[in-house]
Amino acid sequence: KVDGDFRSWEVDVEGEGRFYVRKLEDGSEGVQRVRGLTGFSLSRVYTIQTAAGRHGIGFQTPFFLKTHATIIHKKTTEDLRRCTLDDIETSLVKMTHLLRRLHGMEAAGLGHGDNWNVFTGIDDMINWLKTEGGGLPEKFTEVEKITEQWRDILGTHHPDGLTKSYICHNRPSVDAFYRTPSPADTRFYLTSFTNATLGDRYYDLAQFARLNHLTPNQHIIVLKAYFETYHQRQLACFKLLHALGGLYDDLRRVVE
């Protein structure tokens, strides 16, 4: 099947089991810039996915064929199922703790070029629309001014500062979580590291809330589960990045 920039297969290998094969469509391993979107690196995907598997955060430890722009991983033998919104409702704290473990993880081989934040993504898309995309749609004409104001606010008031980076998933929707079926020993895993980068953990938490349609009360649960307590500055940062994530996705739909 075709999934974004990837073509994917499932392959049965006699005596070894089933493997998933994912290959970039254009065969290029290097960083891509498609329509102003932030660069994508298959090497980064492999590095983060491998570290996540090693730390028990992800269940897949892949192989990387760099010259063929291909990632291969064996299908897990553990009985796992993809999570649903019901799982989030009952296990919000456990899933938040999994994101905290991801953010605390180290992955050798990542560098400055693997950093990304939502402001960079919005800037890239606005620049592409202006130079190659036929102009910025009227409804987005105030976006530059708004994002600059918000960038200035976060530059001063962000609890971590805008320069500190953590390994972030960036698209932690419910579809990216798998769980063990046993209610007595429920463990969660993250998958789908295609958008993972070094980045802003507050944005990652805000994306988790936004993509899974969490309520304001659940936002507080997430912050308390992650930080053990929280203060108004953290909540304000979270809410602002929640709004920026929606703005980013609105722009991306226009660009794509």
Contacts in CASP RR format, 6 or more apart in sequence:
PFRMAT RR
TARGET T0000
AUTHOR 0000-0000-0000
METHOD contacts of the structure
MODEL  1
KVDGDFRSWEVDVEGEGRFYVRKLEDGSEGVQRVRGLTGFSLSRVYTIQT
AAGRHGIGFQTPFFLKTHATIIHKKTTEDLRRCTLDDIETSLVKMTHLLR
RLHGMEAAGLGHGDNWNVFTGIDDMINWLKTEGGGLPEKFTEVEKITEQW
RDILGTHHPDGLTKSYICHNRPSVDAFYRTPSPADTRFYLTSFTNATLGD
RYYDLAQFARLNHLTPNQHIIVLKAYFETYHQRQLACFKLLHALGGLYDD
LRRVVE
1 7 0 8 1.000
1 8 0 8 1.000
2 8 0 8 1.000
2 25 0 8 1.000
3 22 0 8 1.000
4 25 0 8 1.000
5 24 0 8 1.000
5 25 0 8 1.000
5 26 0 8 1.000
5 32 0 8 1.000
5 34 0 8 1.000
5 40 0 8 1.000
6 22 0 8 1.000
6 23 0 8 1.000
6 24 0 8 1.000
6 25 0 8 1.000
6 194 0 8 1.000
7 22 0 8 1.000
7 23 0 8 1.000
7 25 0 8 1.000
8 20 0 8 1.000
8 21 0 8 1.000
8 22 0 8 1.000
8 23 0 8 1.000
9 20 0 8 1.000
9 21 0 8 1.000
10 18 0 8 1.000
10 19 0 8 1.000
10 20 0 8 1.000
10 21 0 8 1.000
10 75 0 8 1.000
11 18 0 8 1.000
11 19 0 8 1.000
11 20 0 8 1.000
11 21 0 8 1.000
12 18 0 8 1.000
12 19 0 8 1.000
13 19 0 8 1.000
16 74 0 8 1.000
17 74 0 8 1.000
17 75 0 8 1.000
18 74 0 8 1.000
18 75 0 8 1.000
19 72 0 8 1.000
19 73 0 8 1.000
19 74 0 8 1.000
19 75 0 8 1.000
20 60 0 8 1.000
20 72 0 8 1.000
20 73 0 8 1.000
20 74 0 8 1.000
20 75 0 8 1.000
21 70 0 8 1.000
21 71 0 8 1.000
21 72 0 8 1.000
22 70 0 8 1.000
22 71 0 8 1.000
22 72 0 8 1.000
23 68 0 8 1.000
23 69 0 8 1.000
23 70 0 8 1.000
23 71 0 8 1.000
24 42 0 8 1.000
24 69 0 8 1.000
24 70 0 8 1.000
26 32 0 8 1.000
26 69 0 8 1.000
27 68 0 8 1.000
27 69 0 8 1.000
28 69 0 8 1.000
29 41 0 8 1.000
29 42 0 8 1.000
29 43 0 8 1.000
29 66 0 8 1.000
29 67 0 8 1.000
29 69 0 8 1.000
30 41 0 8 1.000
30 42 0 8 1.000
30 43 0 8 1.000
30 69 0 8 1.000
31 39 0 8 1.000
31 40 0 8 1.000
31 41 0 8 1.000
32 39 0 8 1.000
32 40 0 8 1.000
33 39 0 8 1.000
33 124 0 8 1.000
34 40 0 8 1.000
35 125 0 8 1.000
35 128 0 8 1.000
35 132 0 8 1.000
35 133 0 8 1.000
35 255 0 8 1.000
35 256 0 8 1.000
36 124 0 8 1.000
36 125 0 8 1.000
36 127 0 8 1.000
36 128 0 8 1.000
36 255 0 8 1.000
37 121 0 8 1.000
37 124 0 8 1.000
37 125 0 8 1.000
37 128 0 8 1.000
37 252 0 8 1.000
37 255 0 8 1.000
38 116 0 8 1.000
38 120 0 8 1.000
38 121 0 8 1.000
38 124 0 8 1.000
38 197 0 8 1.000
40 194 0 8 1.000
41 114 0 8 1.000
42 64 0 8 1.000
42 66 0 8 1.000
42 69 0 8 1.000
42 71 0 8 1.000
43 64 0 8 1.000
43 66 0 8 1.000
44 110 0 8 1.000
44 114 0 8 1.000
44 196 0 8 1.000
44 197 0 8 1.000
45 71 0 8 1.000
45 193 0 8 1.000
45 194 0 8 1.000
45 196 0 8 1.000
46 62 0 8 1.000
46 64 0 8 1.000
46 71 0 8 1.000
47 107 0 8 1.000
47 108 0 8 1.000
47 109 0 8 1.000
47 110 0 8 1.000
48 107 0 8 1.000
48 110 0 8 1.000
48 167 0 8 1.000
48 193 0 8 1.000
48 196 0 8 1.000
49 58 0 8 1.000
49 60 0 8 1.000
49 61 0 8 1.000
49 62 0 8 1.000
49 71 0 8 1.000
49 73 0 8 1.000
49 193 0 8 1.000
49 196 0 8 1.000
50 61 0 8 1.000
50 62 0 8 1.000
50 64 0 8 1.000
50 107 0 8 1.000
51 105 0 8 1.000
51 106 0 8 1.000
51 107 0 8 1.000
51 167 0 8 1.000
52 58 0 8 1.000
52 102 0 8 1.000
52 105 0 8 1.000
52 190 0 8 1.000
52 193 0 8 1.000
53 59 0 8 1.000
53 60 0 8 1.000
53 61 0 8 1.000
54 61 0 8 1.000
55 101 0 8 1.000
55 105 0 8 1.000
56 189 0 8 1.000
57 98 0 8 1.000
57 101 0 8 1.000
57 102 0 8 1.000
57 105 0 8 1.000
57 189 0 8 1.000
57 190 0 8 1.000
58 189 0 8 1.000
58 190 0 8 1.000
58 191 0 8 1.000
59 76 0 8 1.000
59 78 0 8 1.000
59 80 0 8 1.000
59 178 0 8 1.000
59 189 0 8 1.000
59 191 0 8 1.000
60 73 0 8 1.000
60 74 0 8 1.000
60 76 0 8 1.000
60 191 0 8 1.000
61 73 0 8 1.000
62 71 0 8 1.000
62 72 0 8 1.000
62 73 0 8 1.000
63 71 0 8 1.000
63 72 0 8 1.000
63 73 0 8 1.000
64 70 0 8 1.000
64 71 0 8 1.000
64 72 0 8 1.000
65 71 0 8 1.000
65 72 0 8 1.000
78 180 0 8 1.000
79 180 0 8 1.000
79 181 0 8 1.000
80 178 0 8 1.000
80 179 0 8 1.000
80 180 0 8 1.000
80 181 0 8 1.000
80 189 0 8 1.000
81 178 0 8 1.000
81 179 0 8 1.000
81 181 0 8 1.000
82 175 0 8 1.000
82 177 0 8 1.000
82 178 0 8 1.000
83 95 0 8 1.000
83 174 0 8 1.000
83 175 0 8 1.000
83 177 0 8 1.000
83 178 0 8 1.000
83 179 0 8 1.000
83 188 0 8 1.000
84 174 0 8 1.000
85 174 0 8 1.000
85 212 0 8 1.000
85 213 0 8 1.000
87 95 0 8 1.000
87 174 0 8 1.000
87 177 0 8 1.000
87 179 0 8 1.000
88 95 0 8 1.000
88 174 0 8 1.000
88 212 0 8 1.000
88 214 0 8 1.000
91 179 0 8 1.000
91 186 0 8 1.000
91 188 0 8 1.000
92 214 0 8 1.000
92 218 0 8 1.000
92 221 0 8 1.000
92 222 0 8 1.000
92 225 0 8 1.000
93 221 0 8 1.000
93 225 0 8 1.000
94 186 0 8 1.000
94 188 0 8 1.000
95 177 0 8 1.000
95 188 0 8 1.000
95 208 0 8 1.000
96 205 0 8 1.000
96 208 0 8 1.000
96 221 0 8 1.000
96 222 0 8 1.000
96 225 0 8 1.000
96 226 0 8 1.000
97 225 0 8 1.000
97 226 0 8 1.000
98 177 0 8 1.000
98 188 0 8 1.000
98 189 0 8 1.000
98 190 0 8 1.000
99 169 0 8 1.000
99 172 0 8 1.000
99 190 0 8 1.000
99 201 0 8 1.000
99 204 0 8 1.000
99 205 0 8 1.000
99 208 0 8 1.000
99 226 0 8 1.000
100 226 0 8 1.000
102 167 0 8 1.000
102 168 0 8 1.000
102 169 0 8 1.000
102 190 0 8 1.000
102 204 0 8 1.000
103 166 0 8 1.000
103 167 0 8 1.000
103 168 0 8 1.000
103 201 0 8 1.000
103 204 0 8 1.000
104 166 0 8 1.000
104 167 0 8 1.000
105 167 0 8 1.000
106 167 0 8 1.000
107 167 0 8 1.000
110 167 0 8 1.000
110 198 0 8 1.000
111 198 0 8 1.000
114 197 0 8 1.000
114 198 0 8 1.000
115 165 0 8 1.000
115 197 0 8 1.000
115 198 0 8 1.000
115 199 0 8 1.000
116 170 0 8 1.000
116 197 0 8 1.000
116 198 0 8 1.000
116 199 0 8 1.000
117 162 0 8 1.000
117 199 0 8 1.000
117 200 0 8 1.000
117 203 0 8 1.000
118 200 0 8 1.000
118 203 0 8 1.000
118 241 0 8 1.000
118 244 0 8 1.000
118 245 0 8 1.000
118 248 0 8 1.000
119 147 0 8 1.000
119 151 0 8 1.000
119 244 0 8 1.000
121 248 0 8 1.000
122 143 0 8 1.000
122 147 0 8 1.000
122 244 0 8 1.000
122 247 0 8 1.000
122 248 0 8 1.000
122 251 0 8 1.000
123 147 0 8 1.000
125 248 0 8 1.000
125 251 0 8 1.000
125 252 0 8 1.000
125 254 0 8 1.000
125 255 0 8 1.000
126 136 0 8 1.000
126 140 0 8 1.000
126 143 0 8 1.000
126 144 0 8 1.000
126 251 0 8 1.000
128 255 0 8 1.000
129 135 0 8 1.000
129 136 0 8 1.000
129 137 0 8 1.000
129 140 0 8 1.000
129 251 0 8 1.000
129 254 0 8 1.000
129 255 0 8 1.000
130 136 0 8 1.000
136 143 0 8 1.000
137 254 0 8 1.000
140 250 0 8 1.000
140 251 0 8 1.000
140 254 0 8 1.000
143 247 0 8 1.000
143 251 0 8 1.000
146 247 0 8 1.000
147 244 0 8 1.000
147 247 0 8 1.000
150 240 0 8 1.000
150 244 0 8 1.000
151 162 0 8 1.000
153 240 0 8 1.000
154 161 0 8 1.000
154 162 0 8 1.000
154 237 0 8 1.000
154 240 0 8 1.000
154 241 0 8 1.000
155 161 0 8 1.000
155 162 0 8 1.000
157 233 0 8 1.000
157 236 0 8 1.000
157 237 0 8 1.000
158 200 0 8 1.000
158 202 0 8 1.000
158 237 0 8 1.000
159 202 0 8 1.000
159 233 0 8 1.000
159 234 0 8 1.000
159 237 0 8 1.000
160 200 0 8 1.000
160 201 0 8 1.000
160 202 0 8 1.000
162 200 0 8 1.000
165 198 0 8 1.000
165 199 0 8 1.000
165 200 0 8 1.000
166 198 0 8 1.000
166 199 0 8 1.000
166 200 0 8 1.000
166 201 0 8 1.000
166 204 0 8 1.000
167 196 0 8 1.000
167 197 0 8 1.000
167 198 0 8 1.000
167 199 0 8 1.000
168 196 0 8 1.000
168 197 0 8 1.000
168 198 0 8 1.000
168 199 0 8 1.000
168 200 0 8 1.000
168 201 0 8 1.000
168 203 0 8 1.000
168 204 0 8 1.000
169 176 0 8 1.000
169 190 0 8 1.000
169 192 0 8 1.000
169 193 0 8 1.000
169 195 0 8 1.000
169 196 0 8 1.000
169 204 0 8 1.000
169 207 0 8 1.000
170 195 0 8 1.000
170 196 0 8 1.000
170 197 0 8 1.000
170 199 0 8 1.000
170 203 0 8 1.000
170 204 0 8 1.000
170 207 0 8 1.000
171 192 0 8 1.000
171 194 0 8 1.000
171 195 0 8 1.000
171 207 0 8 1.000
171 211 0 8 1.000
172 190 0 8 1.000
172 204 0 8 1.000
172 207 0 8 1.000
172 208 0 8 1.000
172 211 0 8 1.000
172 212 0 8 1.000
173 211 0 8 1.000
173 212 0 8 1.000
174 211 0 8 1.000
174 212 0 8 1.000
175 192 0 8 1.000
176 190 0 8 1.000
176 191 0 8 1.000
176 192 0 8 1.000
177 188 0 8 1.000
177 189 0 8 1.000
177 190 0 8 1.000
177 191 0 8 1.000
178 188 0 8 1.000
178 189 0 8 1.000
178 190 0 8 1.000
178 191 0 8 1.000
179 186 0 8 1.000
179 187 0 8 1.000
179 188 0 8 1.000
179 189 0 8 1.000
180 186 0 8 1.000
180 187 0 8 1.000
200 241 0 8 1.000
202 234 0 8 1.000
202 237 0 8 1.000
202 238 0 8 1.000
202 241 0 8 1.000
203 241 0 8 1.000
203 244 0 8 1.000
203 245 0 8 1.000
205 222 0 8 1.000
205 223 0 8 1.000
205 226 0 8 1.000
205 238 0 8 1.000
206 238 0 8 1.000
206 239 0 8 1.000
206 241 0 8 1.000
206 242 0 8 1.000
206 244 0 8 1.000
206 245 0 8 1.000
207 245 0 8 1.000
208 214 0 8 1.000
208 222 0 8 1.000
209 218 0 8 1.000
209 219 0 8 1.000
209 222 0 8 1.000
209 238 0 8 1.000
209 242 0 8 1.000
210 242 0 8 1.000
210 245 0 8 1.000
210 246 0 8 1.000
214 222 0 8 1.000
219 235 0 8 1.000
219 238 0 8 1.000
219 239 0 8 1.000
219 242 0 8 1.000
220 230 0 8 1.000
220 235 0 8 1.000
223 230 0 8 1.000
223 234 0 8 1.000
223 235 0 8 1.000
223 238 0 8 1.000
224 230 0 8 1.000
227 234 0 8 1.000
END
